[in-house]
């Protein structure tokens, strides 16, 4: 009987604690600021000389935050630490051309943009074997990225770098024969020494929130509204982004 009473008391305490636990939205609303984890990633996030962040995701985030009466703080993170930064509340969401592929750890917004992972090599390198694909190739990838996951899945050997720009530079310097990067970032850079060899996949971008976060519902509603009223399309055309 005593054991039953203890079990019931514990269950009641857990229920009460859950009732008083703040929602993610209330947590952010009380702060008045949403902290967004990013990397410098044109055309999504570009830092200006005065420290201001612009770009498709940056401008998109400002518009959404304005509708929620929130200010925005952009915080540069190491991409491979994004989920731990999110769960520790160092950041409130990940909004940086984030491929929807970590659903077991993150709650994603509705997808809003389309991207692809591409194989990039030197312009005069014709060694790629279309039948063999990327299998056994040593390829530069951003650490913690969807490219790293894709390369591993297709039996290539990933060599990790901190950013996608570093991956491209590794090909130019001869450190690796090729790299796998986002088509979006490759298209914004002028590299006469490099060429796109092959599209390896098509993927979608979303905003990453803490698992089960009620921020997802709030943001999904605004994304839907911006898709319907044409404001997101207008922004996408400005930065040459393909929407879903």
C-alpha positions in Angstrom: 0.0 0.0 0.0 2.8 2.4 0.9 4.5 1.7 -2.4 1.3 2.5 -4.2 1.0 5.8 -2.4 4.6 6.8 -3.2 4.0 5.9 -6.9 0.9 8.1 -7.0 2.6 11.0 -5.3 5.5 10.8 -7.8 3.1 10.8 -10.7 1.2 13.8 -9.2 4.4 15.7 -8.8 5.5 15.1 -12.3 2.1 16.2 -13.6 2.2 19.4 -11.6 5.8 20.1 -12.8 4.7 19.6 -16.3 1.8 22.0 -15.9 4.1 24.8 -14.7 6.8 24.2 -17.3 7.0 27.2 -19.6 6.3 26.7 -23.3 9.1 27.5 -25.7 7.1 30.3 -27.1 6.4 31.8 -23.7 10.1 31.5 -22.9 11.1 33.5 -26.0 8.2 35.9 -25.6 9.3 36.8 -22.1 12.9 37.4 -23.2 11.6 39.5 -26.1 14.3 38.2 -28.3 14.7 35.0 -30.4 18.4 33.8 -30.6 19.0 32.2 -34.0 22.0 29.8 -34.6 23.7 30.5 -37.9 26.9 30.3 -39.9 28.1 32.8 -42.5 26.5 31.2 -45.5 25.7 33.4 -48.6 23.0 34.0 -49.8 21.3 32.9 -46.5 23.4 34.9 -44.0 25.9 37.6 -45.1 27.5 39.9 -42.5 28.0 43.5 -43.5 30.8 45.8 -42.5 28.7 47.3 -39.7 28.0 43.8 -38.3 24.4 43.7 -39.6 23.3 40.3 -41.0 21.4 40.2 -44.3 20.5 37.4 -46.7 17.4 35.3 -47.5 17.2 33.5 -44.1 18.3 36.6 -42.2 15.7 38.9 -43.8 13.1 36.1 -43.5 13.8 35.7 -39.8 13.5 39.5 -39.2 10.1 39.5 -41.0 8.7 36.6 -38.9 10.1 38.0 -35.7 8.4 41.3 -36.4 5.1 39.6 -36.7 5.6 38.0 -33.3 6.8 41.3 -31.8 10.3 39.9 -31.1 13.7 41.2 -31.8 16.3 38.9 -33.4 19.8 38.0 -32.2 22.0 36.1 -34.8 24.6 33.9 -33.1 27.4 32.3 -35.1 27.8 28.6 -34.2 29.9 25.6 -35.2 27.5 23.7 -37.5 28.4 20.3 -35.9 27.3 21.7 -32.5 23.9 23.0 -33.6 21.7 20.5 -31.9 23.6 20.7 -28.5 23.4 24.5 -28.7 19.7 24.3 -29.3 19.0 21.9 -26.4 21.1 23.9 -24.0 19.1 27.0 -24.9 22.2 28.8 -26.1 20.1 29.4 -29.2 16.3 29.1 -29.7 16.3 27.8 -33.3 18.5 26.9 -36.2 17.8 28.9 -39.3 20.6 28.6 -41.8 19.8 26.6 -44.8 19.1 23.7 -42.5 18.3 20.5 -44.4 15.4 18.6 -42.9 17.1 15.4 -41.9 17.5 15.4 -38.1 13.9 14.7 -37.2 14.8 12.4 -34.4 16.5 15.3 -32.5 14.8 18.4 -33.9 11.3 19.6 -34.6 11.3 21.3 -38.1 9.1 23.9 -39.5 7.2 23.3 -42.7 9.8 23.3 -45.5 10.2 26.6 -47.3 13.1 26.3 -49.8 14.7 23.7 -52.1 18.4 22.9 -52.4 20.6 20.2 -53.8 24.0 18.7 -52.9 26.4 18.9 -55.8 29.8 17.4 -56.5 32.4 20.1 -57.3 35.8 19.5 -58.9 38.5 21.5 -60.6 37.5 22.8 -64.0 40.2 20.8 -65.9 39.6 17.6 -63.9 37.9 15.0 -66.0 38.6 12.0 -63.8 35.0 11.5 -62.5 33.6 8.1 -63.5 29.9 8.4 -63.9 29.3 4.6 -63.5 31.3 4.4 -60.3 29.9 7.6 -58.9 31.6 9.1 -55.8 32.3 5.7 -54.2 35.8 5.6 -52.7 36.5 9.3 -53.5 37.9 11.4 -50.7 35.7 14.5 -50.6 35.6 17.7 -48.6 32.4 18.3 -46.6 31.3 20.7 -43.9 31.4 18.9 -40.6 28.0 18.0 -39.3 26.3 18.8 -42.6 23.9 16.8 -44.7 26.7 16.5 -47.3 28.8 14.5 -44.7 25.9 12.2 -44.2 25.3 11.8 -48.0 28.9 11.2 -48.8 29.2 8.5 -46.1 26.0 6.9 -47.3 27.3 6.7 -50.9 30.5 5.0 -49.8 32.8 7.9 -50.3 35.4 9.1 -47.7 34.5 12.4 -46.1 37.2 14.9 -45.1 35.6 17.4 -42.8 36.1 21.2 -42.8 34.5 23.9 -40.7 32.7 25.7 -43.5 31.7 25.0 -47.1 34.0 27.8 -48.3 36.9 25.9 -46.8 35.7 22.8 -48.7 35.8 24.7 -52.0 39.3 26.1 -51.2 40.5 22.6 -50.4 39.7 21.5 -53.9 41.5 24.6 -55.4 44.6 23.9 -53.3 44.7 20.3 -54.3 44.0 19.0 -50.7 41.2 16.9 -52.1 40.0 16.1 -55.6 36.4 17.2 -55.0 33.9 18.4 -52.5 30.2 18.2 -51.9 28.4 21.5 -51.1 25.1 23.2 -51.4 24.2 24.3 -54.9 22.8 27.5 -53.3 26.2 28.5 -51.9 28.1 27.4 -55.0 25.9 29.5 -57.3 26.7 32.7 -55.3 30.5 32.3 -55.6 32.6 33.1 -58.7 35.1 30.2 -59.1 36.6 29.9 -62.5 38.8 27.1 -61.3 35.9 25.0 -60.2 32.9 23.3 -61.9 29.8 21.5 -60.9 30.2 17.8 -61.9 27.0 16.2 -60.7 23.8 16.8 -58.7 23.7 14.1 -55.9 20.3 14.8 -54.3 17.5 17.2 -53.9 16.5 18.4 -50.4 14.4 20.9 -48.5 15.3 23.5 -45.9 13.4 24.1 -42.7 13.8 25.9 -39.4 15.0 23.7 -36.5 13.4 24.0 -33.1 13.8 22.0 -29.9 12.0 18.7 -30.0 8.3 19.2 -29.3 8.6 23.0 -29.3 5.4 25.0 -29.7 7.4 27.6 -31.6 7.0 25.4 -34.6 3.2 26.0 -34.8 3.7 29.7 -34.5 6.3 29.9 -37.3 4.4 27.4 -39.5 1.4 29.7 -39.4 3.5 32.8 -40.4 5.3 30.9 -43.2 1.9 29.8 -44.6 0.7 33.4 -44.5 3.9 34.7 -46.2 3.6 32.1 -48.9 0.0 33.0 -49.6 0.5 36.8 -49.6 3.5 36.6 -51.9 5.9 38.3 -49.5 8.1 35.2 -49.2 8.2 34.9 -53.0 9.3 38.5 -53.3 12.2 37.9 -50.9 13.1 34.6 -52.7 13.4 36.4 -56.0 15.7 39.0 -54.4 18.2 36.3 -53.4 17.4 33.8 -56.2 16.1 31.1 -53.9 13.7 28.4 -55.1 10.8 28.0 -52.8 9.0 24.7 -52.2 
